[in-house]
Amino acid sequence: MNTTTTRDVEVSRIPSGEKITIPAETKVVITQALGGSFTLLIPSQAGLFRVEGNHADAIGQEIPARTESAAGGDLGQAVWDQLKTCYDPEIPVNIVDLGLIYGLEVNAEGKVSVQMTLTAPGCGMGPIIAAEAREKILTLDGITDASVELVWEPAWSPDRISEAGKEKLGMA
């Protein structure tokens, strides 16, 4: 979808994660709108960029509503559900179905620990995706703290993609 920025907006360059500010009146193409964030093609910058949902108004979109309810009182399931709203900005599959989540623990005090990886170790978007996952987990009632750690062992492979993810990617 072609649009023009309505105000200056901070974006993250994909895949380096470098933050830059795009000025108002910049022509952009929304290539992906999933999980509350947007992937943009910005011809004047020759590349792809991610804009967070709280800046959606700058590209003519509605700021996405945050989900804050637990899944039937099961806090662990609610965390998994939140993680399913986090997307790699270049791949239209959530981080759970991509097989990026290696471990998840929720203790009795509501502290969450997540271990996740990336499809490529050099991807600069890792800290941004991990921060988004943490922010979304912290919106859940009953969660007191959350950490999301990037890990590299075992190495990720396409074998970790769920059947739903493979279907979405045309691999099924």
C-alpha positions as CSV (number, residue, x, y, z in Angstrom):
1,M,0.0,0.0,0.0
2,N,1.5,3.3,-1.1
3,T,1.3,6.2,1.4
4,T,3.2,9.3,2.5
5,T,4.4,10.0,6.1
6,T,2.4,12.7,7.8
7,R,5.1,13.6,10.3
8,D,8.7,12.8,11.1
9,V,8.9,9.2,12.3
10,E,11.7,7.1,13.8
11,V,12.2,3.8,12.0
12,S,14.6,0.8,12.2
13,R,16.6,-0.2,9.1
14,I,16.2,-3.9,8.3
15,P,18.3,-6.0,8.9
16,S,20.8,-3.8,10.7
17,G,18.4,-2.3,13.3
18,E,19.9,1.2,12.8
19,K,17.5,3.9,13.9
20,I,16.9,6.8,11.6
21,T,14.2,9.5,11.3
22,I,12.2,9.7,8.1
23,P,10.9,13.2,7.5
24,A,7.2,14.1,6.9
25,E,6.0,13.9,3.3
26,T,8.3,10.9,2.5
27,K,6.8,8.4,0.1
28,V,6.6,4.8,1.5
29,V,5.1,1.5,0.7
30,I,3.7,-0.7,3.5
31,T,4.9,-4.2,2.7
32,Q,3.8,-5.9,5.9
33,A,1.4,-5.0,8.7
34,L,1.5,-7.8,11.3
35,G,1.5,-7.9,15.1
36,G,1.1,-4.2,15.5
37,S,4.2,-3.1,13.6
38,F,4.8,-2.2,10.0
39,T,7.5,-3.0,7.4
40,L,8.0,-0.2,4.9
41,L,9.8,0.0,1.6
42,I,11.2,3.6,1.4
43,P,12.4,4.2,-2.1
44,S,14.3,7.4,-1.2
45,Q,16.3,5.3,1.4
46,A,16.7,2.2,-0.9
47,G,15.6,-0.3,1.7
48,L,13.2,-1.8,4.1
49,F,12.4,-0.3,7.5
50,R,10.3,-1.2,10.5
51,V,8.0,1.3,12.2
52,E,6.5,0.5,15.6
53,G,2.7,0.4,16.0
54,N,2.8,3.4,18.4
55,H,3.9,5.5,15.3
56,A,1.2,4.0,12.9
57,D,-0.5,7.4,12.6
58,A,2.7,8.7,10.8
59,I,1.9,6.4,7.9
60,G,-1.8,6.9,7.9
61,Q,-2.7,3.8,9.9
62,E,-4.5,3.3,13.2
63,I,-2.4,2.7,16.3
64,P,-3.0,-1.0,17.1
65,A,-4.9,-1.9,20.3
66,R,-2.8,-3.8,22.9
67,T,-4.1,-7.1,24.2
68,E,-4.0,-7.4,27.9
69,S,-6.1,-10.4,28.9
70,A,-4.8,-13.8,30.0
71,A,-5.9,-16.9,28.1
72,G,-8.5,-18.4,30.4
73,G,-6.4,-17.8,33.4
74,D,-3.5,-19.8,32.0
75,L,-0.6,-17.3,32.3
76,G,1.9,-19.6,30.4
77,Q,-0.6,-19.9,27.5
78,A,-1.2,-16.1,27.6
79,V,2.6,-15.5,27.2
80,W,2.7,-17.9,24.2
81,D,-0.3,-16.1,22.7
82,Q,1.5,-12.7,23.1
83,L,4.6,-14.1,21.4
84,K,2.5,-15.1,18.5
85,T,1.8,-11.4,17.9
86,C,5.5,-10.7,17.3
87,Y,6.8,-11.0,13.7
88,D,10.1,-10.9,12.0
89,P,9.8,-7.8,9.8
90,E,10.9,-9.6,6.7
91,I,8.9,-12.9,7.1
92,P,5.1,-13.0,7.5
93,V,5.2,-15.6,10.2
94,N,5.2,-15.0,13.9
95,I,8.2,-15.8,16.0
96,V,6.6,-18.9,17.6
97,D,5.6,-20.5,14.3
98,L,9.0,-19.7,12.9
99,G,10.5,-21.8,15.7
100,L,12.5,-19.0,17.2
101,I,11.4,-19.6,20.8
102,Y,13.6,-22.1,22.5
103,G,12.4,-21.8,26.0
104,L,9.7,-20.1,28.1
105,E,9.3,-20.2,31.9
106,V,6.7,-18.4,34.1
107,N,7.3,-18.6,37.8
108,A,4.8,-18.3,40.7
109,E,5.7,-14.6,41.2
110,G,4.8,-13.8,37.5
111,K,8.3,-13.5,36.3
112,V,8.8,-14.7,32.7
113,S,12.0,-15.9,31.1
114,V,12.2,-16.5,27.3
115,Q,15.1,-17.8,25.3
116,M,14.8,-17.1,21.6
117,T,17.0,-17.2,18.5
118,L,17.0,-15.6,15.1
119,T,17.0,-17.1,11.6
120,A,20.4,-15.5,11.1
121,P,22.9,-14.7,13.9
122,G,24.0,-11.4,12.3
123,C,20.6,-9.9,12.1
124,G,20.5,-6.5,13.8
125,M,16.8,-6.7,14.3
126,G,17.2,-9.3,17.1
127,P,17.3,-6.8,20.0
128,I,14.3,-5.0,18.5
129,I,12.3,-8.2,18.2
130,A,13.3,-9.3,21.7
131,A,12.3,-5.9,23.1
132,E,9.0,-6.0,21.4
133,A,8.3,-9.5,22.8
134,R,9.2,-8.3,26.3
135,E,7.0,-5.3,26.0
136,K,4.0,-7.4,24.9
137,I,4.6,-10.0,27.6
138,L,4.6,-7.2,30.2
139,T,1.1,-6.0,29.2
140,L,-0.4,-9.2,30.6
141,D,-2.2,-9.1,33.9
142,G,-0.2,-11.2,36.5
143,I,3.2,-10.6,34.9
144,T,5.6,-8.8,37.1
145,D,8.8,-9.0,35.1
146,A,10.0,-10.4,31.8
147,S,13.4,-11.1,30.2
148,V,13.9,-12.2,26.6
149,E,17.4,-13.6,25.9
150,L,18.9,-14.1,22.5
151,V,20.6,-17.5,22.2
152,W,22.5,-19.2,19.4
153,E,22.6,-22.8,20.4
154,P,21.3,-24.9,18.8
155,A,21.5,-23.1,15.5
156,W,18.1,-22.3,14.0
157,S,17.0,-24.3,10.9
158,P,13.9,-24.3,8.8
159,D,13.0,-27.7,10.4
160,R,11.9,-25.7,13.5
161,I,9.1,-24.0,11.5
162,S,5.6,-25.2,12.6
163,E,3.2,-26.7,10.1
164,A,1.2,-23.4,10.2
165,G,4.3,-21.5,9.5
166,K,5.3,-23.8,6.6
167,E,1.8,-23.4,5.2
168,K,2.0,-19.6,5.3
169,L,5.4,-19.7,3.6
170,G,4.3,-22.2,0.9
171,M,6.6,-24.9,2.3
172,A,3.8,-27.4,3.2
